[in-house]
Amino acid sequence: MMNYSSWIRIALASTICFLNMGCAVSRLSKRPSKKNLGILDVGTPRSRVIAELGTPGATSDKAGEKVDSFAFDPGVSGGMKFARGFFHVGADLFTLFLWELVAWPSEIAAGDSKKKIDVAYDLEDRVKTVTDWTKGR
């Protein structure tokens, strides 16, 4: 027969597991939708690039060309977001929420990885060249 202190430990462990449930799913759901990187094709107007990627972190003039520097979360497509969330919930239940010890830090790392690019424009403010600084990763 279990004593009072054993019941307290079980209740405390259950409460911690319950409160920890869904942290990875919550983190995943807050990620933005996947960015359309097709707008980086040569000839795309600067206004469309900014509309898709957001305000550039810096704008400079290099050799007479306007260059925008972007750092952004590339996002997650809707189907992939659903599949990963569904897997996280299933793994949480199967492992009695121990999966969160792996899933939550991995979702934090995935959300913190930024794509870094420089976009150079021609004289008509249309994409001329794109330098992807994150290709090696």
C-alpha positions as CSV (number, residue, x, y, z in Angstrom):
1,M,0.0,0.0,0.0
2,M,1.3,3.5,-0.9
3,N,1.8,6.1,1.8
4,Y,0.8,9.7,1.7
5,S,4.3,10.9,0.5
6,S,4.2,8.5,-2.5
7,W,0.8,9.9,-3.6
8,I,2.3,13.5,-3.3
9,R,5.2,12.5,-5.5
10,I,3.0,10.9,-8.1
11,A,0.7,13.9,-8.1
12,L,3.6,16.3,-8.5
13,A,5.2,14.3,-11.3
14,S,1.8,14.1,-13.1
15,T,1.3,17.9,-12.7
16,I,4.8,18.6,-14.1
17,C,4.1,16.3,-17.1
18,F,0.7,17.9,-17.7
19,L,2.1,21.4,-17.6
20,N,5.0,20.5,-19.9
21,M,2.6,18.9,-22.4
22,G,2.5,20.7,-25.7
23,C,5.4,23.1,-25.3
24,A,6.9,21.8,-28.6
25,V,3.6,22.0,-30.3
26,S,3.0,25.5,-29.0
27,R,6.5,26.6,-30.2
28,L,5.9,25.0,-33.6
29,S,2.5,26.7,-34.0
30,K,4.0,30.1,-33.5
31,R,6.4,29.7,-36.4
32,P,5.5,31.7,-39.5
33,S,4.2,30.2,-42.7
34,K,6.8,29.2,-45.2
35,K,8.2,32.1,-47.1
36,N,7.9,32.2,-50.9
37,L,11.5,32.4,-52.0
38,G,10.5,32.4,-55.6
39,I,10.2,36.2,-55.3
40,L,14.0,36.3,-55.3
41,D,14.1,35.6,-59.1
42,V,15.9,38.2,-61.2
43,G,13.6,41.0,-62.2
44,T,11.3,40.9,-59.2
45,P,10.5,44.5,-57.9
46,R,12.0,45.4,-54.5
47,S,8.5,46.2,-53.1
48,R,7.5,42.5,-53.6
49,V,10.7,41.2,-52.0
50,I,10.0,43.4,-48.9
51,A,6.3,42.4,-48.8
52,E,7.3,38.8,-48.6
53,L,10.5,38.9,-46.4
54,G,9.7,42.0,-44.3
55,T,11.8,45.1,-43.7
56,P,15.5,44.5,-44.4
57,G,17.8,44.5,-41.5
58,A,20.1,46.8,-43.4
59,T,20.3,48.6,-46.7
60,S,23.5,49.7,-48.2
61,D,25.0,51.0,-51.4
62,K,27.7,48.8,-52.9
63,A,29.4,49.8,-56.1
64,G,26.4,51.9,-57.1
65,E,23.8,49.1,-56.4
66,K,21.2,49.1,-53.6
67,V,21.7,46.0,-51.4
68,D,19.2,44.8,-48.8
69,S,20.3,42.4,-46.1
70,F,17.6,40.1,-44.7
71,A,17.7,37.6,-41.8
72,F,14.4,35.8,-41.3
73,D,12.8,32.5,-40.3
74,P,12.1,30.6,-43.5
75,G,8.9,29.3,-41.9
76,V,7.1,26.0,-42.1
77,S,4.5,24.9,-44.6
78,G,1.1,24.2,-43.3
79,G,1.2,20.4,-44.0
80,M,4.6,20.0,-42.4
81,K,3.5,22.0,-39.4
82,F,0.4,19.8,-38.9
83,A,2.4,16.5,-39.4
84,R,5.1,17.6,-36.9
85,G,2.6,18.8,-34.4
86,F,0.6,15.5,-34.7
87,F,3.9,13.5,-34.2
88,H,4.8,15.6,-31.1
89,V,1.4,15.0,-29.5
90,G,1.6,11.2,-30.2
91,A,5.2,11.0,-28.9
92,D,4.2,13.0,-25.8
93,L,1.4,10.6,-25.0
94,F,3.5,7.4,-25.8
95,T,6.4,8.5,-23.6
96,L,4.3,10.1,-20.9
97,F,5.6,13.5,-22.0
98,L,9.3,12.7,-21.7
99,W,9.4,13.4,-25.5
100,E,9.2,17.1,-24.6
101,L,12.8,16.9,-23.2
102,V,13.9,16.4,-26.9
103,A,11.2,18.1,-28.9
104,W,11.0,21.4,-27.1
105,P,14.7,22.3,-27.5
106,S,14.7,21.0,-31.1
107,E,11.7,23.3,-31.9
108,I,13.5,26.2,-30.2
109,A,16.6,25.5,-32.3
110,A,14.6,25.2,-35.5
111,G,12.8,28.5,-34.9
112,D,16.0,30.3,-34.0
113,S,17.8,29.4,-37.3
114,K,17.6,32.3,-39.6
115,K,18.1,32.5,-43.3
116,K,20.6,35.3,-44.2
117,I,20.6,36.8,-47.7
118,D,21.7,39.9,-49.5
119,V,19.6,41.1,-52.4
120,A,21.2,43.5,-54.9
121,Y,18.9,45.6,-57.2
122,D,19.5,47.2,-60.5
123,L,18.8,50.9,-61.3
124,E,15.0,50.2,-61.6
125,D,14.9,48.6,-58.1
126,R,14.5,45.0,-59.5
127,V,16.3,42.0,-58.2
128,K,19.7,41.7,-59.9
129,T,21.6,39.1,-57.7
130,V,20.9,37.2,-54.5
131,T,23.7,36.0,-52.1
132,D,22.6,33.3,-49.7
133,W,24.9,33.3,-46.7
134,T,23.2,30.2,-45.2
135,K,23.8,27.7,-48.0
136,G,26.7,26.1,-46.2
137,R,24.5,25.1,-43.2
